[in-house]
Amino acid sequence: MDSSSSARNQYLATLCLNLLSISYGICCGWTSPSLPVLQSYESPLPDGPITSEEASWIGAFLCVGGFAGNIVSGWMADRFGRKLTACLAAIPQIIAWILVITAKNVYYLMGMRFLLGFSGGVCFMIIPMFIAEIAEDRIRGMLGSTLVFSCNLGILLMYILGDCLPYAMIPWILLVFPLLFLAGFILIPDTPYYLMRRNDFVKSENSLRFYRGYHARAENVSNEFKIELVKLKDSLYGDKHNQPEAHITFHDLVAGHARKAFLIGISLMALNQFCGCFAMLNYTASIFSESGSTLSANMSAIVIGSIQMVGSYFSTVLVERAGRKLLLIISAGGIAIGQAIFAGFSYAKSLGHNVESFDWLPLVCFSFSIFIGSVGVLTLPFLVLAEVMPQKIKGFAISFCMGILWIFAFVAIKYFSTLFDVLGMHGTMMLFSVCSLVGAVFVALVVPETKGKSLEAIAKLMS
């Protein structure tokens, strides 16, 4: 059987999961065109326009919901399966858009954002895990990196819808995406790893046959398939401490492999948020304004959304060629350079120097930082996290690290405006630059290259 045929069902499952992440990306982008409408005298809420403080809480509740979604999905993934947990992410999205349609006051919207955040917590927990457990080694990186690409596609789609359609029409359109995901994903089997952990050997083998392009009753299978099936059994049953019925113990969490994986996971989550790209996205309009751009706020968002999507596309194309580690180093180093130049421009301007001939520089540095960030730092940490964690504690460990990410994200959304007030634009950009540089050094010294390696080989490398 040729490689394209064997990969077809892996692509199919990833496409369905991408529908879910596109839908979540739309949720993330909703605030950009919607909050200005809700804060204006044209607000559709019976209570009238919302305040700036209420708007900030609408944004921040996404992170609160994300934290809750991580806790629930981490428990569900091991108890009820990866497939059912992925389906769970679609239900809050459906309820959330109904809340937007029926909203009477700001509390409806806070509840809506909590539900959307909950869905996001499930998405970023379960999608990398699902793909890592079904994909062949040669395409696992490419498929895993599509999570952020599809999320960015959803953000861009929301920016375009927000610029073209009235506020009240948008949630009716957005209801389609989670419904399409549920309709397509119902025929996709759970992962071979999870089914093996449940002692369901027949379903586990049939699942592996599905994802390798073999009919359930086919007798002529390749030697590679037979070897993979043996490795699957050995990885779960070869070590008595790693058997499915064994409970996670404190020793499992502090073993050498686990300690290093937690260090890598938490550090990459910190780099993802404190590189500054996420915070800068909340100041798109002011940065475009400082550069002298005459684009509208919505059009500025569309430009940046397009840059994000192109960057994450490059990540998807290059991840199996250049490798995870190299892309992360280039991405973090590039962000550090872009933000350092931005900081220098802002500092010179604050000192009263004539910088009119360089007014284009903030826009270029901002766009470059977002692009190079999307190539690695904003895209690959979730893939690496799913690859380096020990199989036995993977559900708990990914849930824990993603919970840390949501805490970092909450701080970024709610309190980074204070940082801008205290340090100024130049001080904040320089702080981001230093964090990115430290992250690049950390990746170079600590993070292993997982390109093309099986999960078993990665486990041996980490140990």
Buried (B, 14 or more C-beta within 10 A) or exposed (E): BEEEEBBEBBBBBBBBBBBBBBBBBBBBBBBBBBBBBBBEEEBEBEEEBBEEEBBBBBBBBBBBBBBBBBBBBBBBBBEBBBBBBBBBBBBBBBBBBBBBBEBEEBBBBBBBBBBBBBBBBBBBBBBBBBBBBBBBBEBBBBBBBBBBBBBBBBBBBBBBBBBEEEBEEBBEEBBEBBBBBBEBBEEBBBBBBBBBBBEBEEBBBBBBBBBBBBEEEEEEBEEEBEEBBEBBBEBBBEEEEBEBEEEBEEEBBEBEBBEBBBBBBBBBBBBBBBBBBBBBBBBBBBBBBBBEBEBEBBBBBBBBBBBBBBBBBBBBBBBBEBBBBBBBBBBBBBBBBBBBBBBBBBBBBEEEEEBEEBBEBBBBBBBBBBBBBBBBBBBBBBBBBBBBBBBBBBBBBBBBBBBBBBBBBBBBBBEBBEBBEEBBBBBBBBBBBBBBBBBBEBBBEEBBBBBEBBBBEBBEBBE
